[in-house]
Amino acid sequence: MPALDDAVTPTGGWSDPEQVAWYTERIGKLEARRAGERMLLEVLPRAPRRVLDLGCGDGRLSALVLEHRATVEHVLAIDISAPMLDLARQRFAGDERVQVQQGDLREPITRLDAFDVVVSGFAIHHLADERKQSLFAEVARQLAPGGAFANLEVVASATPERHAEFLAAIGRTADDAEDQLAAVEDQLEWMREAGLTNVDCLWRWRGFALLVGESPVAETTR
Ligand SMILES: C[S@@+](CC[C@H](N)C(=O)[O-])C[C@H]1O[C@@H](n2cnc3c(N)ncnc32)[C@H](O)[C@@H]1O
């Protein structure tokens, strides 16, 4: 994949409108991202009704789910960043199925609903590993029986050399300051420990990966 020209990467964090504009302008251009999204769409249940999007950004993943699953009645899209939330609200203005809400994933997510799908795009790697683990357990508890968790993520590369190759391939020279990348194998183990089943890494391209799991069908009480 050709590198994208982003020699000047804003470093202000997700509350910085400049970083948000830079990010949202480039994400659709990354072919690897689009490939991961295609795989994510493949693992969605056939007729989900309730969807939770963790670290929704400008709402790109929620929009994809809505586009490909006409059965969806409610999307709860959560993010901490005011400029990202503004973009998500603009995107979904007038769409009564979508609720955009400010929230901090560093804090426990309490029982919100029984979701058929929980998606996350390139967000959970901003959390400490310990918090990733507890979040996976909370996700497992938020899922309806048979529900799916699909986490399209930035993951740790096996070696510094591989990581440098990954960054070069996406036109970056450094990670975001807040990145806390974890290995695929560790995250799959944390997802199993959280009670998710059918856990797998279904797609990977360098430092991007799609980690998926399901809520056990037989389990009826949460
Ligand atoms: C790389 S962007 C991804 C946005 C979007 N999900 C996507 O797929 O393009 C990371 C997002 O995670 C959000 N984020 C980072 N830390 C967060 C936290 N503690 N709580 C909620 N959202 C957070 C950022 O505000 C940002 O919108």
Ligand as a Chemical Component Dictionary entry (heavy atoms), coordinates in Angstrom:
data_LIG
# 
_chem_comp.id                   LIG 
_chem_comp.type                 NON-POLYMER 
_chem_comp.pdbx_formal_charge   0 
_chem_comp.three_letter_code    LIG 
# 
loop_
_chem_comp_atom.comp_id 
_chem_comp_atom.atom_id 
_chem_comp_atom.alt_atom_id 
_chem_comp_atom.type_symbol 
_chem_comp_atom.charge 
_chem_comp_atom.model_Cartn_x 
_chem_comp_atom.model_Cartn_y 
_chem_comp_atom.model_Cartn_z 
_chem_comp_atom.pdbx_ordinal 
LIG C1  C1  C 0  -8.292  6.654  16.030 1  
LIG S1  S1  S 1  -9.813  7.367  16.510 2  
LIG C2  C2  C 0  -11.003 6.182  15.904 3  
LIG C3  C3  C 0  -12.353 6.761  15.644 4  
LIG C4  C4  C 0  -13.380 5.839  15.014 5  
LIG N1  N1  N 0  -13.785 4.778  15.910 6  
LIG C5  C5  C 0  -12.864 5.214  13.751 7  
LIG O1  O1  O 0  -13.050 4.010  13.579 8  
LIG O2  O2  O -1 -12.342 5.927  12.901 9  
LIG C6  C6  C 0  -9.804  7.013  18.239 10 
LIG C7  C7  C 0  -11.039 7.491  18.942 11 
LIG O3  O3  O 0  -11.026 7.004  20.279 12 
LIG C8  C8  C 0  -11.519 8.032  21.109 13 
LIG N2  N2  N 0  -11.025 7.837  22.469 14 
LIG C9  C9  C 0  -9.744  7.835  22.900 15 
LIG N3  N3  N 0  -9.697  7.649  24.221 16 
LIG C10 C10 C 0  -10.984 7.545  24.644 17 
LIG C11 C11 C 0  -11.591 7.349  25.910 18 
LIG N4  N4  N 0  -10.866 7.249  27.026 19 
LIG N5  N5  N 0  -12.936 7.294  25.979 20 
LIG C12 C12 C 0  -13.690 7.420  24.870 21 
LIG N6  N6  N 0  -13.174 7.600  23.637 22 
LIG C13 C13 C 0  -11.836 7.664  23.520 23 
LIG C14 C14 C 0  -10.983 9.306  20.483 24 
LIG O4  O4  O 0  -11.659 10.445 20.920 25 
LIG C15 C15 C 0  -11.154 9.001  19.011 26 
LIG O5  O5  O 0  -12.402 9.411  18.524 27 
# 
loop_
_chem_comp_bond.comp_id 
_chem_comp_bond.atom_id_1 
_chem_comp_bond.atom_id_2 
_chem_comp_bond.value_order 
_chem_comp_bond.pdbx_ordinal 
LIG C1  S1  SING 1  
LIG S1  C2  SING 2  
LIG S1  C6  SING 3  
LIG C2  C3  SING 4  
LIG C3  C4  SING 5  
LIG C4  N1  SING 6  
LIG C4  C5  SING 7  
LIG C5  O1  DOUB 8  
LIG C5  O2  SING 9  
LIG C6  C7  SING 10 
LIG C7  O3  SING 11 
LIG C7  C15 SING 12 
LIG O3  C8  SING 13 
LIG C8  N2  SING 14 
LIG C8  C14 SING 15 
LIG N2  C9  SING 16 
LIG N2  C13 SING 17 
LIG C9  N3  DOUB 18 
LIG N3  C10 SING 19 
LIG C10 C11 SING 20 
LIG C10 C13 DOUB 21 
LIG C11 N4  SING 22 
LIG C11 N5  DOUB 23 
LIG N5  C12 SING 24 
LIG C12 N6  DOUB 25 
LIG N6  C13 SING 26 
LIG C14 O4  SING 27 
LIG C14 C15 SING 28 
LIG C15 O5  SING 29 
# 
